[in-house]
Amino acid sequence: MSSPDYYQLLGLSRDANPVQIKKGYHRQALLHHPDKNPNDANSADRFKLIAEAYKVLSDPIKRANYDAGFSSYAFTSSVISPEYLKAEVDVKKVRLNEEVELTFSFPGEGRFFKKPVLYGWEITAGPTVDHRYVLVDGHSIRETVLHYTVCALRSGVQTIPAAQIHFHHIPVNSEAIQVFVEENNCYFKSGEKAGNNPLKVMMHRMQVTSNTVYRKTIIHQRAVLLPRSDLVYWYHKVGRVLKISFALMGAVFAMTRGESAFLGMVGGSLLAGVNVHLMYYMMGIKSKFYYSSHHPVVLEYEECGYRLGEAPHEGLFGSKRWAFVKSMFV
């Protein structure tokens, strides 16, 4: 049986600082507290493991000993590696559009992995690859772990199908996982239930790694799904159509007057914005332009170094001017 990885239990990387360790502990403890999961027989045991992990990783001496003990394991060719593919989720009861951490682990690395077709789910981040040493039948085995963040798009009992990997051209399947997805409230209008059209907020984080030889920039991208009712989805579409229409009419009007089409488009967009926000106010609907950036999950990722928007690219469509133009039609 594999020994637990304290970093994975708290959802941390191995270079996590004390603040991140504390936040990871509070987040996992809140998710897996037995009082919040009365129907999950394993929640109490997992809660104890989370507390044990925090006790070790929050103490510098205990953490150093733990890291040294794990790093001292070495994979040897004399040990016959078992062949398995494990699939796990951090929670089995979640609300619509909330995040679920999905991991697949298997011995060794470089295998041909085929992820499942996730009907009713959306992958919002990943995969990220991690390696760790675990004890299997008294032997140290190097294990590869693939991390995904997924969000359910429908309520009810949703299934994560089996994944597949090949060992010596022989397929090995993981077990399918069932997650109970509860209904969620619409974030943009009180009294409404979330439908099947959440608002997708893109975020990115740039990580720069360097040594004496080279420098490398790693871009992490993820999406946050904000629950939205079908009624609000329709009004947001109407608002977008109005903004585009007013922007085009403003550009045409400015050109007929011999003025800059860009300035006319900006003016038309501003006029449309006033009318659209008035419509939202009358219907009791929050604007996605402003309130999407103030959702608690978005703010939480911003604290972790993420920024709003997709990662910047070279060229016209990745320039700051184009980003400004796109923001007017959000």
N, C-alpha and C positions, 0 to 999 in steps of 0.2 A: 504493500500500500504506500502511496506517495505521501511524504511529509509535507505539511502545509508551507507555503511560501508567504511569509509575513507581509512582504511588500505587495504581493498580489491581493492578499486579503483586504488591504487598505486602499487598493487601487493606486499604488505609487510606483514610481521608478526608483531605481536603487540609489540615485543621487538626490533623493528628496531631502529638503531641509526641514528643520523642526516645525516651522509653521505649516508646511504642506502635510507633514505627518499628523499634526493635530487636526487639521481640517479633514484629512482622509479618515481619521478615526471617528470624528463626530458624524461625518456623512454616512459611513458604513454602519455605525452603531445605531443611528436613527433608522436606517433602512431595515436592519435585521433585529431590532429589539423585539423580544417575545410578545410584548403587549401589543405591538402593531401587526404581528403575524400570528394570531392565535390558532390558525388552521395549518400552520407549517410546523411539523414535528421537529424539523432540523434547525429551526431558528435559534433555539436556546444554545445548542452546541456551537453554531456558527458565531453567535454573539460572544460566547466565552473565548473562542479563538481570536476574534477581533480585539477583545480586551487584552488577551495575552500578547498579541502582536504589538499593540500600542505600548504595553508595559516594557517590551524589549526594545523597540525601535526608538522610544522617547528617551531612553537612558543611553548616553554616549558609550559607556563601557560595555553594557550588554549588547548594544548594537554592533560595536566593533567585534566582539567575540562571535556574535551571530554571523556577521559578514565573513569573518575569517574562517569559521567552521564550514560555511557553504562554499567558499572559494577554494577550500583545501581539497574538495572532491575532484577527482579527475576521471575522465572517461577512458577506459582501457579496452583494447581490442579483445582481451580474453573474456570479457563479459558479453554474453549474448544478449543483445538488446531485444526487449519484448516488442511486439508489434501491436499497437493499439492507437485509437483515435478517440479522444474524449472531447465532448462538447458540454459546456457549462454556461449558465447565466447567473448573474449576481442576484436577481430577484425573479420570482415566479408569479408575482401578483403586482400589477402595475396599472396605471391609468393611461388612457388613450393619449398617444403622442409623447409619452414620457420615455426617457432613455433606458435601455437595457444593455448591460455590458455582456457581450457574447464572446466566449473564448474557445478556441480549438487547440488542443495540445497533443503532441505525438513525439516519440523518441527520435533523436537524430535531427537532421536538417536536410533541406534540398529535395524533399519528396515531392511527388506530383499531387498537389492538393486541389480538390474540386469542391468549392463551397456550395452549399445548398441553394436552390432557387427559393428565395424568400418571398412568397406570395403573402400579401397583407402586411409586409414589413418594408421599411426603408433603411438602408445602411447610411447612417449620417456621419460616420467617421471610421477610418481604418481601411485596410488592416495595418496594424503596426506589429512588428515582429520582436519577440523577446526570447531570450534563452536563459535557462536556469538548470541547476542540477537538483535532481530529486532522488530519493531513495526508493528503489523498487526491489522487493525481495532481498533487502540487505545490500544491494549494490547501488552505486552512484551512477545515474543515467543522465546524460545531457538531453534536455527536453526543449523542443521548440514550441512556442506559444504564439498563436495569432489572435490579436485583439480586435474586435469589431464593436462599434456602438450602433445599435439598431433601435428603431422606434416603430411601434405598432400603428397601423393605419386604420384598423377596424377593432371594435370592441368584441368581447366574448372570449371564448377559448381559442387562442391562436397557436399554431404549431410551427416550430422551427424544424424543418425536415433534416434528415440525416445528411451529413457531409461525407466525403469519400477521399481516401488517400491510397496510394499504391505502394506496397512493399514487395520488391522483387517481382513486379508486374502482377501482383495479386491484390485486388481491391479489398480494403478494410473500411467498414462504415462506422460512423458514430451513431449514437442513439438519438432519436428525435426527441425534442423537448416541447412540452406544452406550457404555455404562459397564459394566465387568466388576465385579460385586459378589461378593466372597468371603464365605464363612461367617464368623461371629463367635462368640465365646464368651459365654455367659450371664454377666451382671454379678452376678447375685444368688445363683448356686450354681456352685461349681467343678465342672468335668468335664461340664457341660451345654452344648450348642450352642444358640445363640439361635434362637427360632422366629419366628412371624409376628405376635406380640403384644407389641411392645415397650412399656415403660412411658413415658408421655409426661409430662415435667416442664415445666410452664409457667413462663416467666420474663418479666420486664418491666423496662424502664428508662425513666425520665422525664427528658426533656431540656427545659430552660427556655431560651427565647431571648427577648431583649428589646432594645428600642432606645428612643429618646425618644418614640416614638408609642404603641407597644403592647407587651404581653407575651404570649408564646404558649408553651404547654406541648405538647410532642410526646411521645407515648407509643410506645415501640418494644416490640413483643411478639414472642416467639419460643418455640419448643418444642424441647426436647432429648429425643431418643429413646434410652432405655437398653435395650440388648439383653437379652432375657428369654426363657427357654425356655418351651415349652408347659406343662411340669410346674409351673414356678414361677408361671406365669400362673394356673394352676388353684388353687394354694395361696393366692395373693394374693386371689383371688376368694372362697375359703372364709373367709379371715381377715376380709375386709370384711363378709361376711354375718354372721359371728359378732359383730363389733363392733356392727352395726346391731341385731341381735337382742337382745344384752345391753343395749344402750342403751334400747330400747323396753321391755324387761322391767323395767329399773331405774326408768324413768319411771312405769310402771304400779304397780310396788310402792310407790314413794314416794307416789303419789297415794292409794293405798288406806290409807296410814298418815297421810294429811293433811300430808305434807311437799311440798317443792317438786319439781315434775316435772323441772325443769332439773337440780337437784342429783342426782336419781335417775338421770337420763340420764348425767350425768358419772360417777357411781359405777359404773353398769353398763358404761360404756365402759372405765373403768380396769380393772375385773375382766376384761373381754374381752381387753384388751390384754395382760394377764399370761398368759392362756391361749393367745392367738394367738402371742405371742413364744416361749412354751414349745414350741408346735408347730413354729415355724420352727427353733428350736434343735435339736430332735430330728431334723428333716429336713435340717439343714445349709443352710438358706435364709436369706438376708439380708432383713431387714425393709425394705420400700420406704419406710416413714415416715422412717427414719433415714438409710439408705445412699443413697437417691436424691439427697439434698442434698450428698453427699460424693463424687459421681462427678467425675472429673477435668475433664470438659467443663463441668459445672455450676460447679465452682470457678473455672474459667478465665473464664467469663462473669461471675461475681460480681466478679472482679478488674477487669472492664471496666465495672462499675457496674450490672450487672443484679441484680435481686432475685427471689427465689422467689415464685411465684404469679402469677396474672393481674393486670392493672392494676386498681387500685381503682375502684369505681363508687359512685355515690350510692345511697342507699336501703338497705333491710334486707339485701338479698342481697349488698351490697358492703361491709357494715359489718364492723368488727373482730370483733364477737361472732359473726356468721355465719361468718367465716373460721375462728374458733376451733372452732366446731361442726363445720365441714367437716373440719378437720384431725384430729378424733378418729376419723374413719371412713376415713382414708387407708390 
